[in-house]
Every structure is written in structure tokens, then in C-alpha cells.
């Protein structure tokens, strides 16, 4: 087919930077007449393939997108009720259009030049304030990568806060499985031993991890366990659900030292399990051990209120041996979305959303019980675990395009 009939919108033109004149100029500077001559000079002859590759004709950008869309349409769209820290949520249109889809937010998504990013810092300060209010903790950082790695960071932080003299970290039962996997992976190279909270505390235990509510949905009273941990000189790490804290007693009021979790259900689309912004809150005395960045309120040279990054303890900012974290991604864009979700709804409507979620769960609970099913707990927020598996229910759910978590 004549080139005049070829689609002009191709990937090479859009995504391969140098123009023909640029290529000629660079080749001349390097002392080569063409790209083949250049390739022959740098690629060993033993691995150089001179055969013409048998690949189909390239698609244009619009043709490639159309083909990808057609392939994606083969997927079956299910409603997911899998829990484990990921939940369907409604993203307000104003947040989607003005933040998530706005290049002014998603391009320079993180405050690399903090002194001229006052709006971005204010949004992150809102995020920190929201987290502190809901967890009842004294200080929070400006987001982390995700909940599982945030728990791993909290484990390292607990160990360091106690001087690194202890090496055992205990996990409670019923913790999100992805969290357990990441914690174990992180612990091995650090020489940290992972145990169970059912094991007795000893002088080598530096911290414990509790899930609140648990992975299967139960709301436990951990007050006594937190007291036992503190009596042993250990720190209490709690992985929690922000929305549930609108209705249940926050961890900061019953003895938590570090609180982490995922802010996804505050208006951030579920995606395929990410990306979402995690959070970490702690007590004032542990602020120097806090990973990530901390936005603080200060004053400029004229005495006006100004925001700044008060603490930046990641290894991209300070000497590696003094860094509290080597994870240099904190999902700032998604943290800002969560922050603005709270601003958009306000405290009262956020609580109303939590109440509605819980009330609908209560309706489901009552229906299950009246139908003869046994549930694992009478104290829950939005997750119910049915103890006796009924394959008929699973099959019916799949036929209705519903995904449930099968505990086996």
C-alpha cells in the first residue's frame, strides 16, 4: 500500500525523540555515516543479528488503543467484596476532574521544591491532620507507599526506637495476608524474628502488630494486650481502617504507639490493588524515627505563616546510614485525593458515610443469621465472615458477577 494511505499517527513519531536531522548530527559527531554502521561498531558480531525481523506492520497509536480496548472487553467485570484493606468507593467528580485528571496536580505530584509548593503542602497538611484526628495520635507523616509496606516500616521504626537491641516482632492472628507476607520479607534481611502474639512476651520482643478491625472483620478490644506489651517495654503497632475509626474507639485512646493503614477508601479508585496512599501516625516522642516526610507550619522572613517539609528522613534526602526508610515513593497524588475527599464531605458527612456502610452490613448480618448461617463475630464494621462455607452461595455469587473471599 502506498505511504500516502498509511496512518500518519504512529508511535515512532510521537515517542522516539530525535528527528532525522538530529540523528545525522549525532552520527556525524560520533564518526559514523548511518545507524547500521553505528550498531556494527558497538555490538559484538557474535550477538549481532543481521536478519530482518519477521514482525507485523506497526499499528498507529489510535489503532493500538482500539485493539487494547477490544482485548480489555474480554474481561468480566465483577463487584468485589474481598476486603483486606481494599474497598469500592465513590470518587467525587470535582476531585476526579480537578485533581486526579489535572496535570497541575499529577505532573509535579510531589513537592520537590517545597518552598514554592505551598498549595501542595497545605493539601498534605490536611492529610496529616485528618489522620491524626481519626487515629487520636499526636503526629502523622505525609503518606507512604501502601499499607503492607507501611507496616514493615513501622516494624523497623519500632526496632530502631528501642535502640535496635531487641529482635523479635509479634503478629496477632487475623492480619491481612499481603501484610504478613511483606513483613516477613522485610524482616529476614534485617535479622528480625517473627512470632505470634499468642507467644509470651520476652525481653527480646520490641513490638507487636494488631489489625483493627481484624482481616475477617471482627472488632477486638486490645486494651489489655497493649498494656502487657508496654509493661514488657514493647511498642504497639496497629494496622487500621480510617473509615471505621469514625465509629469505633481510635487506637490512640487504647495504647497504640504507631498506627498505619490505607487511605484508599477516602475517594481513591480501587484500581487493580493500587496505587493507594498509606498513612502512619505516632506519638510525638517518636517523630525522629518517623519514615517519609512531615509537613510543618513555620514563618517566612516577613513573619507570614508558611509551610515547609520539617522532616525528610528518607535516604534520597539525607545520608543513607541516617535514613529511617529507603522507600522513596509515598503516593502523594493519592494522599491529596484522600485529603480533599475529607474536605469535600466534612466531618459530619464522613461519619454519615461510615454509619451507612455499617448499617448496610448489619442488614446483611441479620439476613445471614435469620437464614441459619453462623458468623464469626457480633462486633464488626463492614466485614462479615461466614464460618460454614456454602458452595451454592459461592456459585450463585459468581453467576451474578460477585467476588467473595473464600477462607477455605
Secondary structure, 3 states (H helix, E strand, C coil): CCHHHCCCCEHHHHHCCCCHHHHHHHHHHHCCCCHHHHHHHHCCCCCCCCCCCCCCCCCEHHHHHHHHHHHHCCCCCCEEECCCCCCCCCCCHHHHHHHHCCHHHHCCCCCCCHHHCHHHHHHHHHHHHHHHHHHCCCEECCCECCHHHHHHHHHHHHHHHCCCCCCEEEECCCCCHHHHHHHHHHHHHHCCEEEECCCCCCCCEEEEEEEECCCCCECCCCHHHHHHHHHCCCEEEEEEECHHHHCCCCHHHCCCCEEEEECCCCCCCCECCECCCEEEEECHHHHHHCCCEEEEEEECCCCCEEEEEEEECECCCCCHHHCCECCCCCCHHHHHHHHHHHHHHHHHHHHHHHHHHHHHHHHHHHHHHHCCCCECCCCECCCCCECCCCHHHHHHHHHCCEEECCCC
